[in-house]
Amino acid sequence: MHKVPRNEHYQRDIKNILELNRSVLLALGVWPKFDGDKSICEKINKFLRISISYFLLYFSLVPGALYWIFEKRARARLRTIPIMLYGFMSLGKYYSLIIYESQIRRCLKHLEEDWRNVNGMNARKVMLESARTGKRLVIISAVFLYSSGITLRTILPLSKGKIVTPENITIRPLPYPTHSLLFDAQSSPIYEVVFVMHCLSGLVTMSISVSICGLIIIFVTHTCGQLKVLIDLIKDLVEKKQRDEYKVNKKLAIIVDHQTRIRSFLQLVESTLQQMCFIEITGVTVIICVLCYCILMEWENSNALALCSYFMALSGMIINMLMFCYTGEQLITQAEKVAVTSCELEWYRLPDNKARGIILVMIASNMPTKITAGKLFDLSFRTFGDVRERILITDEPHAKLMTIEPVIYSFVTFVKYCTLLIYEDKFKTCLRHVKDDWKFVTWSNAREIMIEKAKIGRNVFAVSCIVIYGASLLFHTLPLTSRRMLGNVTFRPLAYAGYYIVFDEQRTPAYEIMFLLQLFSGFVMYSVTTVLYGLIGLLVMHACAQMKILMMLMEELVSEQICTEENVNEKLSMVVEHQIRIRNYVLTITDVAFSFLYLVEDTMRHSSLFEILGSTLMLCLVGYCILIVGSTFRSCHGE
């Protein structure tokens, strides 16, 4: 007899979650079959799909490898590295998909069982929320990968047009570099056939990347959903209504079983996909470096279409790596929340002989929960931040390079402003918590400590305002002192270099209007930065004040003046209550417990990430610009 599913809609849920992944893997011939043996027709269909995919991959890679070997021009060989390396990466990943098909089937069966046996509507809602997040991430990854692949394999070769050599030979570019000994790829209709085959080969490579990225995202977001369900189970363990021994035993058994299933599923996923993730991360890192160098070469040649194509390819690579690392970071964050929940569990409300069983749950919850690429790299934001690009700069694009810093700062500020708007409700929650702490302060010493730390936070905010607004004013007014003569024409620079098609920004009053608009734009951008600094200073210093108060309460606990049992109990309850107040903040509106420090981190981490990454990159660019200006100054003064 088949076990009756607890979730009647599990088949619809599974179909909705895996819809895109199933379509791509079916097209590649590597979608694992769940029920029964395959028929002869299914086996033939699968064999044909795999054979066609391999043929398309080798059709592009073999002539491309021959071209790279026989080509003597270094720059031409360098331009072929990204597309060739990505092709060989796809070949290795496709082979891994075929080899690990049985393990992928086990992962999917495990996922199906979790959906079939989901216990309760609340658990299903939590899992659906995580599944929708995963599906959206898969769609974003697919859009960027397919769009970047199409531009690199169609727009870039077509934009070059026909090339006429000094020997009067017309060459029509192809998506992949080709060196064929069997046929002439430039003659019609062979050129058209080869072009279409190259495009189909690119479609296969992109589909392989989308399928692997989709599997990682779906499996990891599913694990995040299971961890959220585990948090609810742990909290439900000490529910006031059901504390008899039998029900506690039953709940504890469910928690242990759920925790074990999560661990085994993660181990299975990691052993299945770690090689593919390793190939993806290492290969994409190299490709990003080479693409950056290709962008600089095309920038020097003023090839706008090639620049756009390379930028699309670069954005696709970065987004793909970001999706990997983002899902891994979500897994780590959710596992930390499970650990915090298990440590803050009110175990003393349980019977004495059952409270000991919580220890094993706490130990298992505090074990590291993460997924790695080849057991070398953790999939996390730290790995994403560790990817470094070394860019070689020639003397020609110096002037263009000096305009990058304001553009990057504007883009980073725009993203930070978007995060301020998106996380407005969380900012309100943090500030409401601060307000409540000030409202319910119980003794004068605590108020003095909070005022002291608040003054430090205010001083930090004031210093940041002075420095940032002062730098902004200097940056926006400095162009007024650097007019230059180009022939008989006076050139008046602006703070932000621009190319205005509709009007001439050097004429009056267009120059004055643009100058004022850029000044106000700078005021807005630097205001966003100061607001973020002020919020971080306020929230962090408030947390420091609460911790200092907690230290004083602990010292007061062992005071020799009053050591009666009643007073000690009263002091101990105050210490515990204050500690819980720091660690936990309960929203009475939704009756959901949040860690205040986790709430602050969750609210500010994206803004802080963009601030640190953007500032690091701009420091490098500003340092390089200082070296350029210093070199120019020394050459002008004959040093």
Secondary structure, DSSP 8 states (H G I E B T S, - for coil): -----S-TTHHHHHHHHTHHHHHHHHHHT-----SS---HHHHHHHHHHHHHHHHHHHHHHHHHHHHHHH---HHHHHHHHHHHHHHHHHHHHHHHHHHTHHHHHHHHHHHHHHHHT--SHHHHHHHHHHHHHHHHHHHHHHHHHHHHHHIIIIIHHHHH--EE-TTS-EE---SS----SSS-TTSTTHHHHHHHHHHHHHHHHHHHHHHHHHHHHHHHHHHHHHHHHHHHHHHHTT-TT--SHHHHHHHHHHHHHHHHHHHHHHHHHHHHHHHHHHHHHHHHHHHHHHHHHHHHHHHHHT-HHHHHHHHHHHHHHHHHHHHHHHHHHHHHHHHHHHHHHHHT--GGGS-HHHHTHHHHHHHHHTS----EETTTEESSHHHHHT--------STTHHHHTTHHHHHHHHHHHHHHHHHHHTHHHHHHHHHHHHHHHHT--SHHHHHHHHHHHHHHHHHHHHHHHHHHHHHHHHHHGGGG--EEETTEEE---SS----SSS-TTSTTHHHHHHHHHHHHHHHHHHHHHHHHHHHHHHHHHHHHHHHHHHHHHHHHT-SS---HHHHHHHHHHHHHHHHHHHEEEETTTTEEEEHHHHHHHHHHHHHHHHHHHHHHHHHHHHHHHHHHHHHHHHHTT-
